[in-house]
Amino acid sequence: MAIQNTLPDPSNQITDAGQSGSGSFGPGFQSVKLTSVQPIMRDRTNSGRIISRSHAYHKWEVQISYNPLTKDEFDPIYTFLMDKRGSLQPFFVSLPQYKNSGITSRTISTTVSAGKTTVIVNSSTNIKPGMLFTIADSQDTSHTKAYMVTQVSGTSVKISPALAKNVVGGAALNFADPKLKVIQTSDTREYTLNTNNLYSFALKLEEVSN
């Protein structure tokens, strides 16, 4: 079995040896907060005209809260995070609101350069604004950035943020389970245990790219 590198949840099990495919399911999320962070530089001319430009990378930030957890529910996620040693090691998180969107994948028809915000796909059927996706590119397996569809017109799909890397024709857009590659934003992990022996726990994550 492969090492489990996705935060345990009801779809991603983990064994006592840290492997995937069997073992304990992680608990579901009570709430998920997703934030898009794109710093913009703005200058104003003497006439009042605004000049703006992007000056830094884009990232997604994720905040996850859990319902009160039993020890059996709590241990798989807490030990998984402890093994990552704070922000040292990245891992993946699957956001339930973007899973099983009704389509699995679509193929990019032509090569697209980094910095572009539009891709041409073989079929845009069932692709809707607001869908999140990642890219499976056989020429660059390190391309883990997550993108959101903002507009669809025919086979032209506009996305945000702009592509972080060049993408070759034939690469696939994964809509079925677009996992974000993240690190913990803090190197401190803590929980609260109440008189009913239930654990209170939440975590903050931020996207990282290769």
MARBA-3410 file (N, C-alpha, C, O; in Angstrom, 1 decimal):
210
0.8,-1.2,0.0,0.0,0.0,0.0,0.9,1.3,0.0,2.0,1.2,0.5 ~ 0.3,2.3,-0.5,1.0,3.6,-0.6,0.8,4.4,0.7,-0.2,4.2,1.4 ~ 1.8,5.2,1.0,1.6,6.1,2.2,0.5,7.0,2.0,0.3,7.6,0.9 ~ -0.4,7.2,3.0,-1.5,8.1,2.9,-0.9,9.6,3.1,-0.4,9.9,4.1 ~ -1.1,10.3,2.0,-0.6,11.7,2.0,-1.8,12.7,1.9,-1.5,13.9,1.6
-3.0,12.2,2.1,-4.2,13.1,2.1,-4.7,13.1,3.5,-4.9,12.1,4.2 ~ -5.1,14.3,4.1,-5.7,14.4,5.4,-6.8,13.4,5.5,-7.7,13.4,4.7 ~ -6.8,12.5,6.5,-7.8,11.5,6.7,-9.2,12.1,6.8,-9.4,13.1,7.5 ~ -10.2,11.6,6.1,-11.5,12.1,6.1,-12.4,10.9,5.7,-11.9,9.8,5.6 ~ -13.7,11.0,5.6,-14.6,9.9,5.3,-14.3,9.2,4.0,-14.9,8.1,3.8
-13.5,9.8,3.1,-13.2,9.1,1.9,-11.7,8.6,1.8,-11.3,7.9,0.9 ~ -10.9,9.0,2.8,-9.5,8.7,2.8,-9.1,8.1,4.1,-9.0,8.7,5.2 ~ -8.9,6.8,4.0,-8.5,6.0,5.2,-7.0,6.0,5.5,-6.2,6.4,4.6 ~ -6.7,5.7,6.7,-5.3,5.6,7.1,-5.1,4.4,8.0,-5.8,4.3,9.0 ~ -4.0,3.6,7.8,-3.7,2.5,8.7,-2.8,3.0,9.8,-2.4,4.1,9.8
-2.6,2.1,10.8,-1.7,2.4,11.9,-0.3,2.6,11.4,0.5,3.3,12.0 ~ 0.0,2.1,10.2,1.3,2.2,9.6,1.4,3.5,8.7,2.4,3.7,8.0 ~ 0.3,4.2,8.7,0.3,5.5,7.9,0.0,5.2,6.4,0.3,6.1,5.6 ~ -0.5,4.1,6.1,-0.8,3.7,4.7,-2.3,4.0,4.3,-3.1,4.2,5.1 ~ -2.5,4.1,3.0,-3.8,4.4,2.5,-4.5,3.2,2.0,-3.9,2.1,1.9
-5.8,3.3,1.8,-6.6,2.2,1.2,-7.4,1.4,2.2,-8.3,0.6,1.8 ~ -7.0,1.4,3.5,-7.7,0.7,4.5,-7.4,1.4,5.8,-6.7,2.4,5.9 ~ -7.9,0.8,6.9,-7.7,1.4,8.2,-8.8,2.3,8.7,-10.0,2.0,8.4 ~ -8.5,3.3,9.4,-9.5,4.2,10.0,-9.8,5.4,9.0,-8.9,5.9,8.4 ~ -11.1,5.7,9.0,-11.5,6.9,8.3,-11.4,8.1,9.2,-11.5,8.0,10.4
-11.0,9.2,8.6,-11.0,10.4,9.3,-12.4,11.0,9.5,-13.3,10.6,8.7 ~ -12.7,11.8,10.4,-14.0,12.4,10.6,-14.3,13.4,9.5,-13.4,14.0,8.9 ~ -15.6,13.7,9.3,-16.0,14.7,8.4,-15.8,16.1,9.0,-15.6,16.2,10.2 ~ -15.9,17.1,8.2,-15.6,18.5,8.7,-17.0,19.1,9.1,-18.0,18.9,8.5 ~ -16.9,19.9,10.2,-18.1,20.6,10.6,-18.2,21.8,9.7,-19.4,22.1,9.3
-17.1,22.5,9.4,-17.2,23.6,8.5,-15.8,23.8,7.8,-14.8,23.3,8.3 ~ -15.9,24.4,6.6,-14.7,24.6,5.8,-14.7,26.1,5.3,-15.7,26.5,4.7 ~ -13.7,26.8,5.5,-13.5,28.2,5.0,-12.4,28.2,4.0,-11.3,27.8,4.3 ~ -12.7,28.6,2.7,-11.7,28.7,1.7,-11.5,30.1,1.3,-12.5,30.8,1.0 ~ -10.3,30.6,1.3,-10.0,31.9,1.0,-9.0,32.0,-0.1,-8.0,31.3,-0.2
-9.3,32.9,-1.1,-8.4,33.1,-2.2,-7.5,34.4,-1.9,-8.1,35.4,-1.7 ~ -6.2,34.2,-2.0,-5.3,35.3,-1.6,-4.5,35.6,-2.9,-3.7,34.8,-3.3 ~ -4.7,36.9,-3.4,-3.9,37.3,-4.5,-3.5,38.8,-4.3,-4.3,39.7,-4.7 ~ -2.3,39.0,-3.8,-1.9,40.4,-3.5,-1.8,41.2,-4.8,-1.3,40.7,-5.8 ~ -2.3,42.4,-4.8,-2.3,43.3,-5.9,-1.6,44.6,-5.5,-1.9,45.2,-4.4
-0.7,45.2,-6.3,-0.1,46.5,-6.1,-1.0,47.5,-6.8,-1.4,47.3,-8.0 ~ -1.3,48.6,-6.1,-2.1,49.7,-6.7,-1.4,51.0,-6.5,-0.9,51.4,-5.4 ~ -1.4,51.8,-7.6,-0.9,53.1,-7.6,-1.9,54.1,-8.2,-2.7,53.6,-9.1 ~ -1.9,55.3,-7.7,-2.9,56.3,-8.2,-2.1,57.4,-8.8,-1.2,58.0,-8.2 ~ -2.5,57.8,-10.1,-1.8,58.9,-10.7,-2.3,60.2,-10.2,-3.3,60.3,-9.4
-1.7,61.3,-10.6,-2.1,62.7,-10.1,-3.5,63.0,-10.6,-4.3,63.7,-9.9 ~ -4.0,62.3,-11.7,-5.3,62.6,-12.2,-6.3,61.7,-11.5,-7.5,61.8,-11.8 ~ -5.9,60.8,-10.7,-6.8,59.9,-10.0,-6.9,58.5,-10.6,-7.7,57.7,-10.1 ~ -6.2,58.3,-11.7,-6.4,57.0,-12.4,-5.6,55.9,-11.6,-4.5,56.1,-11.1 ~ -6.3,54.7,-11.5,-5.7,53.6,-10.7,-4.9,52.8,-11.7,-5.4,52.4,-12.8
-3.7,52.4,-11.3,-2.8,51.5,-12.0,-2.6,50.3,-11.1,-2.0,50.5,-10.0 ~ -3.0,49.1,-11.5,-2.9,48.0,-10.6,-2.2,46.8,-11.4,-2.3,46.7,-12.6 ~ -1.5,46.0,-10.6,-0.9,44.8,-11.2,-0.6,43.8,-10.1,-0.5,44.1,-8.9 ~ -0.6,42.5,-10.5,-0.3,41.5,-9.6,1.2,41.4,-9.3,1.9,41.5,-10.3 ~ 1.6,41.3,-8.1,3.0,41.3,-7.8,3.5,40.1,-7.0,4.6,40.0,-6.6
2.6,39.2,-6.8,2.9,38.0,-6.0,2.1,36.8,-6.4,1.1,36.9,-7.1 ~ 2.5,35.6,-5.9,1.8,34.4,-6.3,0.4,34.4,-5.6,0.1,35.1,-4.7 ~ -0.4,33.5,-6.2,-1.8,33.3,-5.6,-1.7,32.1,-4.7,-0.9,31.1,-5.0 ~ -2.5,32.1,-3.7,-2.6,30.9,-2.9,-4.0,30.8,-2.3,-4.7,31.8,-2.2 ~ -4.4,29.5,-2.0,-5.7,29.3,-1.3,-5.3,29.0,0.2,-4.3,28.4,0.5
-6.2,29.5,1.0,-6.1,29.3,2.5,-7.3,28.5,2.9,-8.4,28.8,2.5 ~ -7.1,27.5,3.8,-8.2,26.6,4.2,-8.3,26.6,5.7,-7.3,26.4,6.4 ~ -9.5,26.8,6.3,-9.7,26.6,7.7,-10.7,25.5,7.9,-11.8,25.6,7.3 ~ -10.4,24.5,8.7,-11.3,23.4,8.9,-11.6,23.3,10.4,-10.7,23.4,11.2 ~ -12.9,23.2,10.7,-13.4,22.9,12.0,-14.1,21.6,12.1,-14.7,21.1,11.1
-13.9,20.9,13.2,-14.6,19.6,13.4,-15.6,19.7,14.5,-15.5,20.5,15.4 ~ -16.6,18.8,14.4,-17.5,18.6,15.5,-16.7,17.9,16.6,-15.7,17.4,16.4 ~ -17.3,18.0,17.9,-16.6,17.3,19.0,-16.3,15.8,18.6,-17.1,15.1,18.1 ~ -15.0,15.4,18.8,-14.5,14.1,18.4,-14.3,13.1,19.5,-13.8,13.5,20.6 ~ -14.6,11.9,19.2,-14.1,10.8,20.2,-12.6,10.6,19.9,-12.1,11.0,19.0
-12.0,9.8,20.8,-10.6,9.5,20.7,-10.3,8.8,19.4,-9.3,9.0,18.7 ~ -11.2,7.8,19.0,-11.0,7.0,17.8,-11.1,7.9,16.6,-10.5,7.6,15.6 ~ -11.9,9.0,16.6,-12.0,9.9,15.5,-10.9,10.9,15.4,-10.4,11.2,14.4 ~ -10.4,11.3,16.6,-9.4,12.3,16.7,-8.0,11.8,16.4,-7.3,12.5,15.7 ~ -7.7,10.7,16.9,-6.3,10.2,16.7,-5.8,10.1,15.3,-4.7,10.5,15.0
-6.6,9.6,14.3,-6.1,9.5,13.0,-5.6,10.8,12.4,-4.6,10.9,11.7 ~ -6.4,11.9,12.6,-6.1,13.2,12.0,-4.9,13.8,12.8,-4.0,14.4,12.2 ~ -4.9,13.7,14.1,-3.9,14.4,14.9,-2.5,13.8,14.7,-1.6,14.5,14.6 ~ -2.5,12.5,14.7,-1.2,11.8,14.5,-0.7,12.0,13.0,0.5,12.1,12.8 ~ -1.6,12.1,12.1,-1.3,12.4,10.7,-0.6,13.8,10.6,0.5,13.9,10.0
-1.2,14.8,11.3,-0.6,16.1,11.3,0.7,16.2,12.1,1.6,16.9,11.7 ~ 0.8,15.4,13.2,2.0,15.4,14.0,3.2,14.8,13.1,4.3,15.3,13.2 ~ 2.9,13.8,12.3,3.9,13.2,11.4,4.4,14.2,10.4,5.5,14.1,10.0 ~ 3.6,15.2,10.1,4.1,16.2,9.1,4.9,17.3,9.7,5.5,18.1,9.0 ~ 5.0,17.3,11.1,5.9,18.2,11.8,5.7,19.7,11.5,6.5,20.4,11.0
4.4,20.1,11.7,4.1,21.5,11.5,4.1,21.8,10.0,3.5,21.1,9.2 ~ 4.7,22.9,9.7,4.8,23.3,8.3,5.9,22.7,7.5,6.2,23.1,6.4 ~ 6.6,21.7,8.1,7.8,21.2,7.4,7.4,20.4,6.1,8.0,20.5,5.1 ~ 6.4,19.5,6.3,6.0,18.6,5.2,4.6,18.9,4.6,3.7,19.0,5.4 ~ 4.5,19.1,3.3,3.2,19.3,2.7,2.4,18.0,2.6,3.0,16.9,2.6
1.1,18.2,2.4,0.2,17.0,2.2,-1.0,17.6,1.4,-1.0,18.7,1.0 ~ -1.9,16.7,1.2,-3.1,17.1,0.4,-4.4,17.1,1.3,-4.5,16.3,2.2 ~ -5.3,17.9,0.9,-6.6,17.9,1.5,-7.7,17.9,0.5,-7.6,18.6,-0.5 ~ -8.7,17.1,0.7,-9.8,17.0,-0.2,-11.0,17.8,0.3,-11.5,17.4,1.4 ~ -11.5,18.8,-0.4,-12.6,19.6,0.1,-13.9,19.0,-0.4,-14.1,18.9,-1.6
-14.8,18.7,0.5,-16.0,18.0,0.1,-16.9,18.8,-0.8,-17.6,18.2,-1.6 ~ -16.9,20.1,-0.8,-17.8,20.9,-1.6,-17.3,20.9,-3.1,-18.1,21.3,-3.9 ~ -16.1,20.4,-3.4,-15.6,20.4,-4.7,-15.4,18.9,-5.3,-14.9,18.8,-6.4 ~ -15.9,17.9,-4.5,-15.8,16.6,-5.0,-17.0,16.1,-5.8,-18.1,16.7,-5.6 ~ -16.8,15.2,-6.7,-17.9,14.5,-7.4,-18.8,15.6,-8.1,-20.0,15.6,-7.8
-18.2,16.4,-8.9,-18.9,17.5,-9.5,-19.8,17.1,-10.7,-20.4,18.0,-11.3 ~ -19.9,15.8,-10.9,-20.7,15.4,-12.1,-19.9,15.0,-13.3,-20.4,14.4,-14.2 ~ -18.6,15.5,-13.3,-17.7,15.1,-14.4,-16.4,14.7,-13.7,-16.1,15.1,-12.6 ~ -15.7,13.9,-14.4,-14.4,13.4,-13.9,-13.3,14.3,-14.4,-12.5,14.9,-13.6 ~ -13.1,14.4,-15.7,-12.0,15.2,-16.2,-12.4,15.7,-17.6,-13.3,15.1,-18.3
-11.6,16.7,-18.1,-11.7,17.2,-19.5,-10.2,17.3,-19.9,-9.3,17.6,-19.1 ~ -10.0,17.3,-21.2,-8.7,17.3,-21.8,-8.4,18.7,-22.4,-9.3,19.2,-23.1 ~ -7.3,19.3,-22.1,-6.8,20.5,-22.8,-6.4,20.2,-24.2,-5.6,19.3,-24.5 ~ -7.0,21.0,-25.1,-6.8,20.7,-26.6,-5.4,21.1,-27.1,-4.8,20.4,-27.9 ~ -4.9,22.3,-26.6,-3.6,22.8,-27.1,-2.8,23.3,-26.0,-3.3,23.6,-24.9
-1.5,23.3,-26.2,-0.5,23.8,-25.2,-0.9,25.2,-24.8,-1.2,26.1,-25.6 ~ -0.8,25.5,-23.5,-1.1,26.8,-22.9,0.1,27.3,-22.1,0.7,26.5,-21.3 ~ 0.5,28.5,-22.3,1.6,29.1,-21.6,1.3,29.5,-20.2,0.1,29.9,-19.9 ~ 2.2,29.5,-19.3,2.1,30.0,-17.9,1.7,31.5,-18.0,2.1,32.2,-18.9 ~ 0.8,31.9,-17.1,0.3,33.3,-17.1,-1.0,33.5,-17.8,-1.7,34.5,-17.7
-1.4,32.5,-18.6,-2.7,32.6,-19.3,-3.9,32.3,-18.4,-3.7,31.5,-17.4 ~ -5.0,32.9,-18.7,-6.2,32.6,-17.9,-7.3,31.9,-18.6,-8.5,31.9,-18.2 ~ -7.0,31.4,-19.8,-8.0,30.7,-20.6,-7.4,29.4,-21.2,-6.3,29.4,-21.7 ~ -8.2,28.3,-21.1,-7.7,27.1,-21.7,-8.9,26.6,-22.6,-10.0,26.9,-22.4 ~ -8.5,25.9,-23.7,-9.4,25.3,-24.6,-9.5,23.8,-24.3,-8.5,23.1,-24.3
-10.7,23.3,-24.1,-10.9,21.9,-23.7,-11.6,21.1,-24.8,-12.2,21.7,-25.7 ~ -11.5,19.8,-24.7,-12.2,19.0,-25.8,-13.7,19.0,-25.7,-14.4,18.9,-26.7 ~ -14.2,19.3,-24.4,-15.6,19.4,-24.2,-15.9,20.2,-22.9,-15.3,19.9,-21.9 ~ -16.8,21.1,-23.0,-17.1,21.9,-21.8,-18.4,21.5,-21.2,-18.9,22.1,-20.3 ~ -19.0,20.4,-21.7,-20.2,19.9,-21.2,-20.1,19.7,-19.6,-19.2,19.0,-19.2
-21.1,20.2,-18.9,-21.2,20.1,-17.4,-20.1,20.9,-16.7,-20.1,20.9,-15.5 ~ -19.2,21.6,-17.4,-18.3,22.5,-16.7,-19.0,23.8,-16.4,-19.6,24.4,-17.2 ~ -19.0,24.2,-15.1,-19.7,25.4,-14.6,-18.8,26.3,-13.9,-17.8,25.9,-13.2 ~ -19.0,27.6,-14.0,-18.3,28.6,-13.1,-18.4,28.2,-11.6,-19.5,27.8,-11.2 ~ -17.3,28.3,-10.9,-17.3,27.9,-9.5,-16.6,26.6,-9.2,-16.3,26.3,-8.1
-16.5,25.8,-10.3,-15.8,24.5,-10.1,-14.3,24.6,-9.9,-13.7,25.5,-10.5 ~ -13.8,23.8,-9.0,-12.4,23.8,-8.7,-11.8,22.6,-9.4,-12.4,21.6,-9.6 ~ -10.5,22.7,-9.9,-9.9,21.6,-10.6,-8.4,21.7,-10.4,-7.8,22.8,-10.1 ~ -7.7,20.6,-10.6,-6.3,20.5,-10.7,-5.9,19.9,-12.0,-6.8,19.5,-12.8 ~ -4.6,19.9,-12.4,-4.2,19.5,-13.7,-3.3,18.3,-13.6,-2.3,18.3,-12.8
-3.6,17.3,-14.4,-2.7,16.1,-14.5,-2.0,16.2,-15.8,-2.5,16.0,-16.9 ~ -0.7,16.6,-15.7,0.1,16.9,-16.9,1.2,15.8,-16.9,2.1,15.9,-16.1 ~ 1.3,15.0,-17.9,2.3,13.9,-18.0,3.7,14.5,-18.2,4.7,13.9,-17.9 ~ 3.7,15.7,-18.7,5.0,16.4,-18.9,5.5,17.1,-17.7,6.7,17.6,-17.6 ~ 4.7,17.3,-16.7,5.1,18.0,-15.5,4.2,17.5,-14.3,3.1,18.1,-14.0
4.6,16.5,-13.7,3.8,15.9,-12.6,3.9,16.8,-11.3,3.2,16.5,-10.3 ~ 4.7,17.8,-11.3,4.9,18.7,-10.1,3.8,19.8,-10.2,3.8,20.6,-9.2 ~ 3.0,19.8,-11.2,2.0,20.9,-11.3,0.8,20.6,-10.4,-0.1,19.9,-10.9 ~ 0.8,21.1,-9.2,-0.2,20.7,-8.2,-1.2,21.9,-7.9,-2.1,21.7,-7.1 ~ -1.0,23.0,-8.5,-1.8,24.2,-8.3,-3.3,23.9,-8.5,-3.6,23.2,-9.5
-4.2,24.5,-7.7,-5.6,24.3,-7.9,-6.2,25.6,-8.5,-5.7,26.7,-8.1 ~ -7.1,25.5,-9.4,-7.7,26.6,-10.1,-9.2,26.6,-10.1,-9.8,25.5,-9.8 ~ -9.9,27.7,-10.3,-11.3,27.8,-10.3,-11.8,28.3,-11.7,-11.2,29.2,-12.2 ~ -12.9,27.6,-12.1,-13.5,28.1,-13.4,-14.3,29.4,-13.1,-15.1,29.4,-12.1 ~ -14.1,30.4,-13.9,-14.8,31.7,-13.7,-15.8,31.9,-14.8,-16.8,32.6,-14.6
-15.5,31.4,-16.1,-16.4,31.6,-17.2,-16.3,30.4,-18.1,-15.2,29.8,-18.2 ~ -17.4,30.1,-18.8,-17.4,29.1,-19.8,-18.1,29.6,-21.1,-19.2,30.0,-21.0 ~ -17.4,29.5,-22.2,-18.0,29.9,-23.5,-17.6,28.9,-24.6,-16.4,29.0,-25.0 ~ -18.5,28.1,-25.0,-18.1,27.0,-25.9,-17.1,26.1,-25.3,-17.3,25.6,-24.2 ~ -16.0,25.8,-26.0,-14.9,25.0,-25.4,-13.8,25.9,-24.7,-12.8,25.3,-24.3
-14.1,27.2,-24.6,-13.1,28.1,-24.0,-13.5,28.2,-22.5,-14.6,28.6,-22.1 ~ -12.6,27.9,-21.6,-12.8,28.0,-20.2,-11.9,29.0,-19.6,-10.6,28.8,-19.6 ~ -12.4,30.0,-18.9,-11.6,31.0,-18.3,-11.4,30.6,-16.8,-12.3,30.1,-16.2 ~ -10.2,30.8,-16.3,-9.9,30.3,-15.0,-9.2,31.4,-14.1,-8.8,32.4,-14.7 ~ -9.2,31.1,-12.8,-8.4,32.0,-11.9,-7.9,31.1,-10.8,-8.5,30.2,-10.3
-6.6,31.4,-10.4,-5.7,32.4,-10.9,-5.1,32.0,-12.3,-5.6,31.0,-12.9 ~ -4.2,32.8,-12.8,-3.6,32.4,-14.1,-2.7,31.2,-13.9,-2.3,30.9,-12.8 ~ -2.5,30.5,-15.0,-1.7,29.2,-14.9,-0.3,29.5,-14.3,0.4,30.5,-14.8 ~ 0.1,28.7,-13.4,1.4,28.9,-12.8,2.5,28.3,-13.6,3.7,28.7,-13.5 ~ 2.1,27.3,-14.5,3.1,26.7,-15.3,2.6,26.5,-16.7,1.4,26.5,-17.0
3.5,26.2,-17.7,3.1,25.8,-19.0,2.3,24.4,-18.9,2.7,23.6,-18.1 ~ 1.3,24.3,-19.7,0.5,23.0,-19.7,0.4,22.5,-21.2,0.0,23.3,-22.1 ~ 0.8,21.2,-21.4,0.8,20.7,-22.8,-0.6,20.3,-23.2,-1.4,19.9,-22.3 ~ -0.9,20.2,-24.5,-2.1,19.7,-25.0,-2.2,18.2,-24.6,-1.2,17.5,-24.6 ~ -3.4,17.8,-24.2,-3.6,16.4,-23.7,-3.6,16.3,-22.2,-4.0,15.3,-21.7
-3.2,17.4,-21.5,-3.3,17.3,-20.1,-4.7,17.3,-19.6,-5.6,17.8,-20.3 ~ -5.0,16.7,-18.5,-6.4,16.6,-18.0,-6.7,17.5,-16.9,-5.9,17.7,-16.0 ~ -7.9,18.1,-16.9,-8.4,18.9,-15.8,-9.2,17.9,-14.9,-10.2,17.3,-15.4 ~ -8.8,17.8,-13.7,-9.4,16.9,-12.7,-10.5,17.6,-11.9,-10.2,18.5,-11.1 ~ -11.7,17.3,-12.2,-12.9,17.9,-11.5,-13.4,17.0,-10.4,-14.1,17.4,-9.5
-13.1,15.7,-10.5,-13.7,14.7,-9.6,-13.3,14.9,-8.1,-14.1,14.8,-7.2 ~ -12.0,15.1,-7.9,-11.5,15.2,-6.6,-10.2,16.1,-6.6,-9.1,15.6,-6.5 ~ -10.4,17.4,-6.8,-9.2,18.3,-6.9,-8.6,18.6,-5.6,-9.1,19.5,-4.9 ~ -7.6,17.9,-5.2,-7.0,18.0,-3.9,-6.0,19.2,-3.9,-5.3,19.4,-4.8 ~ -6.1,20.0,-2.8,-5.1,21.1,-2.6,-3.9,20.6,-1.9,-3.9,19.8,-0.9
-2.7,20.9,-2.4,-1.5,20.6,-1.7,-1.2,21.8,-0.7,-1.1,22.9,-1.1 ~ -1.1,21.4,0.6,-1.0,22.4,1.6,0.0,22.1,2.7,0.6,21.0,2.7 ~ 0.3,23.1,3.5,1.0,22.9,4.7,0.2,23.5,5.9,-0.7,24.3,5.6 ~ 0.5,23.2,7.1,-0.1,23.8,8.2,0.5,25.2,8.4,1.7,25.4,8.2 ~ -0.3,26.2,8.7,0.2,27.5,8.8,0.9,27.8,10.1,1.6,28.8,10.2
0.7,26.9,11.1,1.4,27.0,12.4,2.2,25.8,12.7,1.8,24.7,12.3 ~ 3.3,26.0,13.4,4.0,24.8,13.9,3.6,24.4,15.3,4.2,23.5,15.9 ~ 2.5,25.0,15.8,1.9,24.6,17.0,0.6,23.9,16.8,-0.2,24.4,16.1 ~ 0.4,22.7,17.4,-0.8,22.0,17.3,-1.4,21.8,18.7,-0.7,21.4,19.6 ~ -2.7,22.1,18.9,-3.3,22.0,20.2,-4.7,21.5,20.1,-5.3,21.7,19.0
-5.2,20.9,21.1,-6.6,20.5,21.2,-7.1,20.7,22.6,-6.4,21.0,23.5 ~ -8.5,20.6,22.7,-9.1,20.7,24.0,-9.9,19.5,24.2,-10.6,19.0,23.4 ~ -9.8,18.9,25.4,-10.6,17.7,25.8,-11.5,18.1,26.9,-11.1,18.7,28.0 ~ -12.8,17.9,26.7,-13.8,18.3,27.7,-14.2,17.2,28.7,-13.6,16.1,28.6 ~ -15.1,17.4,29.6,-15.4,16.4,30.7,-16.1,15.2,30.1,-16.3,14.2,30.8
-16.6,15.3,28.9,-17.2,14.1,28.2,-16.2,13.3,27.4,-16.6,12.4,26.6 ~ -15.0,13.6,27.6,-13.9,13.0,26.8,-14.0,13.2,25.3,-13.7,12.3,24.5 ~ -14.5,14.3,24.9,-14.6,14.7,23.5,-13.6,15.8,23.2,-13.4,16.7,24.0 ~ -13.0,15.6,22.0,-11.9,16.5,21.6,-12.4,17.6,20.7,-13.2,17.4,19.9 ~ -12.0,18.9,21.0,-12.3,20.0,20.1,-11.0,20.3,19.4,-9.9,20.5,19.9
-11.1,20.5,18.0,-9.9,20.6,17.2,-10.3,21.4,15.9,-11.4,21.2,15.4 ~ -9.4,22.2,15.5,-9.5,22.9,14.2,-8.1,23.1,13.6,-7.1,23.0,14.4 ~ -8.0,23.4,12.4,-6.7,23.6,11.8,-6.8,24.6,10.6,-7.8,24.8,10.0 ~ -5.6,25.3,10.4,-5.5,26.2,9.3,-4.4,25.8,8.4,-3.3,25.3,8.8 ~ -4.7,25.8,7.1,-3.8,25.3,6.1,-3.6,26.4,5.0,-4.5,27.3,4.8
-2.5,26.3,4.3,-2.3,27.2,3.1,-1.7,26.4,2.0,-0.9,25.5,2.2 ~ -2.1,26.7,0.8,-1.6,26.0,-0.4,-0.1,26.3,-0.6,0.3,27.4,-0.4 ~ 0.5,25.3,-1.1,1.9,25.4,-1.6,2.0,24.8,-3.0,1.3,23.9,-3.3 ~ 2.9,25.4,-3.7,3.2,24.9,-5.1,4.6,24.5,-5.3,5.5,25.1,-4.6 ~ 4.9,23.6,-6.2,6.2,23.2,-6.4,6.9,24.2,-7.4,8.1,24.0,-7.8
END
